[in-house]
Amino acid sequence: MALDPTKHADWEIAEEAETRMKTVYQLGEELGLEKEELLPHGHYVAKLDFNKILKRLSGRQDGKYIDVTAITPTPLGEGKSTTTMGLTQGLGKRGKKVIAAIRQPSGGPTMNIKGSAAGGGLSQCIPLTPFSLGLTGDINAIMNAHNLAMVALTSRMQHEFNYTDEQLAKRKLKRLNIDPRNVEMKWIMDFCAQSLRDIVLGLGGKDDGFMMRSGFAIAVSSEIMAILAVAKDLKDMRERMGKIVVAYDKSGKPVTAGDLDVAGAMTAWMVEALNPNLMQTIEGQPVLVHAGPFANIAIGQSSIIADRVGLKLADYNVTESGFAADIGFEKFWNLKCRFSGLKPNAAVLVATIRALKCHGGAPIPVPGKPIPEEYKGENIGWVEKGCENLIHLVNVVKKAGINPVVCINAFYTDTDNEIKAVRRIAETSGARVALSKHWQYGGEGALELADAVVDACNEPSNFKFLYDLTTPLRKRIELIATEVYGADGVEFSPEALAKAKRMEEDPEIAKLGTCMVKTHLSLTDNPNLKGVPKGWKLHVRDILTYKGAGFVVPVAGAIKLMPGTASDPAYRRVDVDVETGKVKGLF
């Protein structure tokens, strides 16, 4: 019998549930996989040979496609992964053949304050330890491939500095004239390490490299992670690798991974990572884990490959987008669906009473500190005021032509009157509304949500993009800012404006998608502004080029591509039972 989540930690619940797990062989049999399509990594985790599966099932009709997103969260998160697991379990309870597709957690938040995003309570992805600590090595492969590009760049710069053209020619190298002040990429690692944001390389003599400023970003912000999320197959990935802009030469011309003769070796690191990982919910439904998190600084989507596999193997594929609907869903809508050609049937918008109170005027919770006392009492006024954020994001989903389902992700401390207020306001907006207690009761607690999602999927949708690829870059950014965020307009820094103008004149870059970088804690670029702020403009301070992934990246506000580790991080509570080897303290 499952443990009570009001009395036990997530890792304890996961550990108990893991005594009843299905093997990957059982999961494969239930999914109808053939033997060679299942690539086991032990008994409870496997990779799937997506090429063989998609080729064999090419004639099978796709299942229903559901995206899980959320209202603007507090810094504590509002349970999208938990809801994704709960909805999958609820659909399973209703006898539906269902697969979830979620993102692999980064070591940064896992060892910091956010946890591993495996879900929580009785709605989790298991086994928790491999899920949280590297899984089958996809992120490690991304780090190696990405950093290999930086090795190739810095090595080339050193050799070009030390050798004449004739000496370079003897080594079969052409001078690329790389501008050390205009390097697009940084190094990456999969932890939150603020002290590595800005560094100096090459201290020492001429044999110690070329001296230049550089830095680190977190691994999941790598363009290679974005490529993993959007690539169709190995051929597509190889082509994208060669287009990655690593730096610019002194005339402003891009220097790509292809120019550095490193794209093939980078792809070699990624061959196995292209296959999605198979895991399961606490209740035994299959879960595909592929690509990475952080929709505020990355694309933040589970992979297109995982979704295509899930849609062929199941009647319902529940995928998750990072953070709130203004960020994760917008990228799902205008980037992921554009690349994949897939059209969703419904979108689940997760809301909690806690977050609604925060948007309505309650003190902002601080990670690592107790929830403010104000959240412990009933306050209908705060909830009703906070619903302005909910309704704004319901309308964002509607703009995509997708049927929205509001999920009230219940905490056992929520009151009936608070829940009734959310239901009344959300229904008035024209959305379906479901109360779900999956955290406390698992699939049994998600039956109302499952039924609402099935109903939404049975209604026709009218999916449409916010912009087409002929729309100029600055106009696209303005559309996202005004139509999705609610801004009055956009302000560009001089550097960002100059880059935008150059990109609009470059026919190759002009047709790329647009992947915004912005805080997830507000509709604005200021994380402290809650609700639906009025009378503001989005400040774009830089624009990056992810030519291999197929989009440009406008950076708004003061957000960093390398997060920082807090004063009371999760790693302080993670340990190992030295008798059994089991890891404890993960969440």
N, C-alpha and C positions, 0 to 999 in steps of 0.2 A: 504493500500500500504506500502511496506517495506521501512524502513528508508535508507537514503544514508550513506553507511559506510565511505565515505570520510568526512562526517560532524558529525557523531554520534559515540559515544563509543559503544563497543560490548555489554555492559550491557543494554544500552538504546535500541539497536536493538533487543536484546533478549526479553526485557520487552515488547516491542511493538508486537513482533511476538507471544508472549505467550497469547495475547488476541485472537489469531486465532488458538490456538492449538487444535488438536484432543484429545479426551479423550482416556484413555487406553482401554476403551471398544470399541471405534471405531477402534483403531489400532488392537486390538485382532480380531475383526470381519473381517477386511481386510486381516489379516494373516491366517484366517481360524482356529483360536484357539477355543477349546471348553471351556465352562464356567469354569470348575474346573482347567483348565491349566493356567488361569490368576489369579494372586494373587495381587490385587490392594493395593497400598500404597497411598491413596488419588485418585484424578481423573486423574492425569497426569503422574504418575510413578507407575510401577508395577514390581513384580517379576514374573518369568515364572517357572512353575513346569516342569523342563527339563525332568525328568524321564517319566512323562506321555506323553509329546510331542514326545520324541524320541521313546518310545514304540509304540505309535499310528502310527508314520510315518516311522517305521523301513524299510518298503518296498519301500519307495519313493526314487527316484534317487536324489543324491546330486546336488545342483546347482554349478555354477562356483565359484572358490575360488581365491580371489585376495588379495595380501598383499600390504600395502602401507608403504614404507620406504623412505629414503632421502639420499642426499649427506651429507657430514660432515657439521654440522650447525655452524652458529655463536652462541655466547651466547644468542642471542635473539630468536633462533628457526626459522625454515623455513616453518612451516605451514603444517605438516603432518596431524594433526587432522582437520585443515581447509580443506585440500585436500580430506581427507576421507569423510567429510561431503559433500563437493562440488561434488565429484565423485558420491556419493550415490544419491544426488539430480539430477545430470546430467543423470544418468541411469534411475531415475524415470521419468525425462522429456522425455526420449526415450521410455517410456512405459514398462520398465523392472520391474519385481518384485524383489526388492533389499532390503537387510538389511545390515546395518553397524555394526561392532563389535569393540568397542573401550575400552580403559582402564579407570577405575575410577581415577579421580585426587587425589593426595595427598594434605593434608592441608599444607604441607611444601611449595611447589611451589605456591600454591594458595594464600598463605599469604606472599609470598616472592617476587620473581621477574619474574617468568615464567608464572604465571597465572594458570587457571584451566584446560587448554587444552580441552576446549569445542569447539574449532574451533574459527572462527572470522568472522567479517563482516556479509555477507549474507549466510555464510556456518557454522552454529553452531548447537550444540546439546542443546536442551531445554527440560524442564525449567532449566535455568542457576543456580538459587540459590540452589535448592536441589542437582543438579549435583555437585556443587562446595563445598557444606557444609555437607558432610557426607552421602548423598543419603539415602539408606535404612539401613545403619549401617554395611556394610561389613568390612570396615577398622577397625571400633570399635571392631567388633568380632575378627578380627585378632589380634589386640592389646591385648585384654583380653585373648585369647587363648595362645598367645606367652608369655605374662607376667606371666600367671599362671604357665608356665613351669619354669620360673625363681623363682617364689615364691616357687615352689616345690623343686627346687635345693637348694636355700639358706636356706630354712627351714630344709631340710635334713642335710645340712652341719652343721647347728647350733646344731641340735639334736645329730648328730654323735660326735660332739666335746664335748658336755655336758654329754652324757650318756655312760655307759659301754655297752658291747655286750649283757649282760643279761637284762639290762634295755631296750635296743632297741628291744630285742626279745619279752619282755612283751608288747611292743607297736606294735608288728607284723612288725618290720622293720629289714632289713638286712643291715649290714654296707657295704656301697658302696666304701668307701675310696676315695672320690672325691678329686682330686688335685686342690686346689684353684688357682694355677698358670696356670692351663690348662683348663679353661672354654671356651667353643666354642661360646656360645650365650651371647648376651647382652640384656638389657631391650630395649623396643622400645616405641616411641611416634611419632605422625604424624605431627610434626613440625620440622623445621630446627633449631636445638639448639646446636650450637657448644660447648657451655659451659658444655654440658653433655656427650661429647665424652668419657672422662675419669673421673671416680669418685671413691670414696672409700665408701664401704658399711660397716654397722655394727659398727659404732662408738658408744661408750657407754659401757654398761655392758653386761654380758653373755645373758641376756634376750633380748638384742637388735640386735641379729643376729651375724653371723660369719663375722669378719672383713676381707675384701678382696678388691682388685681392681676390678672395673667393669666399666660399661659405658652404653651409649644409642646409638642405631642406629635408623634411620628413619623407620617408620612402614612398608613401602612398600618394604624394603630390607629384611624383615623377611622371613625365610624359609616357614612359613605358607602361606604367599602371593604367593610364588612360587608353593606351593602345590595346592592352589586354582586355579592357572592358568593351572596346568597340570592334576589335578585329573579327573578321568572318572566318578566317582559316589561317593556316601557316603561310601560304603565299601572300595573303593580304598583310599579315604581320611583317613579313620580310620587306615588302614594298614600303610599308609605313616606317620601318626602322631606318631605312636609307634616307628618308626625308626629314628626320629629326634635325632641327637647327641647333647646333651645339654652340656656335659663336658667330661673329661677323668678321669679315676682313676689314682692312683699313679703308677700303672704299665703300663699306656698308653692305657688301654682298654676303649672303648667308654662307656659312661653312657648315655642311651637314655631316652626319655620321657616315654617309656614303663618300663624301670627299675625304674623310679620314680613314677610309678603307676598314671600318670597324663594324659596319652594320651587320655583316654576315656572322661575325663572332658574337655580337650582341644577341642576335636571333637564336644562335645555338644555345645560349643559356636559357632561352624561353620555350623551347620545344615542348617539354613535359608540362610546363606551367599553363600551356594553352588548353589542356584538358581540365574540365571542371571537377571539383571535389564532391564526393557523395558522403553525406552524414545523415542525421535523423533528428526528429523532434523527440521530446521525452515520451510521447505516445506512439512513436514508431513510424511517423510519416517521413518520406524522403525529403532531404534538404540538399540543394546544390549550393555550394559555397565557392564563389569565384569573384576575383577582382576586389578592390579595396574601398575603404570608407572616405570620409572627409569631403562632403559636397560643398563645404564652404571654400576649400582651397583646391579641390580636384573635381572630377566629373561625378564621383560619389555614387556610382551605380554598380550593381551586380552585372556580370558580363552578358553581352548579347548572345554569346555561345550558350551559356547556361539557360537563358530564357528560351532559346530555340529548341534546346534539348528537352526542357521541361514541358514546353507546349506540345511536343510530339509524344511524350511519354505519359502525359496526364490529361485529365479533362479540365483541370484548373491549375494555372501556374501563378503563384503569388510571389511577386518580386518586390524588393524594397529599394526606395531611393533615400539618399542621405539627408538628414536634417529636415527643415520645413519645406512646405510646398513652394515658397518663393525661391528656394535654391534647388533642392533635390528634385522636386517634381518638375520644375521648369527645365532642368537639364534632361530629365527623362523624356519630357514632352518634345523639346526642340532639338535635342542632340541625339539621345539614344534611339528614340523611335525613328528619327530621320535616317540614321545610319542603318538600322535594322530593317526598316520597312514594316515593322509590326505595329498593329493598332490595338491599344488597350480597350477593354470592355468596361472597366470600372476603376475608380481610385478610392482608396480608403484614407480618410483624413483623421489622424489620431489626435485626440484632445484629452487633456486631464484637467480636473478641477484645479489642481495646483497651478498649472500654467495659466489658466484663465484668470485665477486670482492675481497672479503676477502681472498680467496685462491689464487688470482692472485697478491696480493701485497698491497691491500688497508689496512688502519689501522683497527685493530680489534675493532669492536663495544663493548662498555662497557654498560652492563645493568644499567638502571637508569640515563644514561647520553644521551644527544642528539646524533643522528647518525652523525659521522664525515662528514664534508663538502665534503670530497672527493667522497662520495657516491652519491652526488646530481647531478654530471655531468656525461656525457657519457664517458666511457673509455673502448673501445673495447679490448685493449691490456690486461687489467686486467681480463676481462671476458674470453677471449680466454685462458689465462694462467690458470685461475681457473678451466676451463673445464677439466684439467688433473685429478682433484679429481672426477669429474662426470664420466669420462670415466673409471677410475679405479674401481668405484663402479658399473657401468654398467657391467663390466667384472666379478665382484663378483657375481652378479645376474645370469649371464650366466653360471658360474661354477656350479650353482645349477641346471642347465637345465631348467630354467624358462624363459618365454618370458618377457623381460623388456620393460616398457613404461616410457619414461622420461616425466615428467610433469613440464613444465616451469610455476611455480606458480607466476603469474604476479602481480606486484605492478603497480599502475597507474602511477608511476614515471619512470618505465622502458622505454627505447627507442626502436624503431623498429630495429635499427641497432644492439643493444645488443641482442635482442631476435633472430634475424636472425643468429647471430654468434653462439649462443647456439644450435639452430636448425640444422645448417649446421654440426657442430662438432659432435653432438649426433647421427645424421642420419648416418654420416660416420662410427660411431662405430657399426652400425647394429641394433640400437634400434629404436623403434617407438618413435615419439616425438609429444607432443601435448601442445599447449599454452592454459592455462586455467585461466579464470578471475572470478573464483567462489567467491573469497573474495568480489569482487565488485558487481557481478551480480547473484550470487547464481547458481542454476542448469542451467540456461540459459547460463551462462558463462563457463560451464564445458562440453558443448556438444561435442567439439572436443576431449576432454579427454575421455569422455564416449565412443565415437565411437572407439577410438584407443584401449581402454581396451577390448571392445567387440571383435574387430578383433584379438587381442592378445589371448584372451580366446578361439577363434575358431581354433587356430593353435595348433598342437600337441606339447606337452612339453616332456622333457626327464629328469624328476626330479631324482636327485641322491645326496646322502650325501657327505660331504667333507671327512668324516672318518667313519669307522665302529667301533663298540664297542670292537673289539679285538685289536685295535690300542693302544699301551701304552700311558699313560697320557702325558708324556713329548713330545712324538711324535705328539700327538693331538694338544698340545699347540703350538708346532713349526709349524704345518700345518696351524693353524688359524693365527698365526703371519706372516708367509711368504706368504701364498696364499690369505689371506683376507686383512691383514693390510699392506703388502708390506715390512715387516722387513727382515733383513738379517739373523736373527736367534733369539734365546732367551737366556737371562742370568737369572739364578736363584740365589736368595739369599741363604746363607747356610741353613736357616730355611726352605725355600720353597723347596730346593733340597732334604733335609732330608724327608720332608713330602711326596714329589712326589715319592721317592723311596719306602717308607712304603706303600703308596697307591697302587703302581704297584704290590706289593707283596701280597696285600689283595684281594682275589678273589671276594669278595662282592663289594668293592669300585672300583676295576679295571674296572668293567663293567658299571659304572655310566657315565652319560654324562658330558660335560665340559661347564661351564657357566662362561665366562670371565667377570672380573671387570676391566674397563679401562675408561679413559676419553672419553667423546663423542665429544670433541672439536677438535680432531686430529685423524688421522689414527695411530699415535704413542701413547706412554704413556705420552707424553709431550703436554699439551693443547695449547702451544704457537706455535707449528710447524704446518703450514698449507699446503694446496696442497697435493702433494704426495712425502713426504720426502724420501730421499735415504740414504743408508749407516748408518742404525741405527739398534739396537737390542732391543727387548722388554724385560724390566726388570720385572720379577715376584718376588714379595717380600714375598708373603704368599699364602697359599692354604687352603681354608676352605672346610668343608665337609657338604653338604646338603643331607644327606643320605635318608631322607624322601621324598624330592622333586625328588631325583634321579640323582643328579649331584654333581660334585666337583666344587669349585669356586676359580680359580687362580686369585689373586689380583695383578694387574700391576700398577706400578707408585705410586704416592702419593695420590691417590683418597681415599676419606673417605666414610664410610657407613652412616655417619651422616653429611649431608650438613650444611652449615652455612647460617644464615640470613644476608642479605645485609644491608647497611646503609640506604637505601631508599626503604623499602619493601612495597608490595602492601597493607598490612593491614592499612597503614596510610591513604588510600583513600577509604576504605570500611566502610560503615555506613548504618544506617537503617532509613527509613522515619517513624517517630514515629506515624504519623497519619494513615498510611496504613499498616505498618509492612513490606513493601517491602525493600529488600536489594539493595543497589546501590554501584557501584564502582568495582564490580567483573569483571574479564576479563579472 
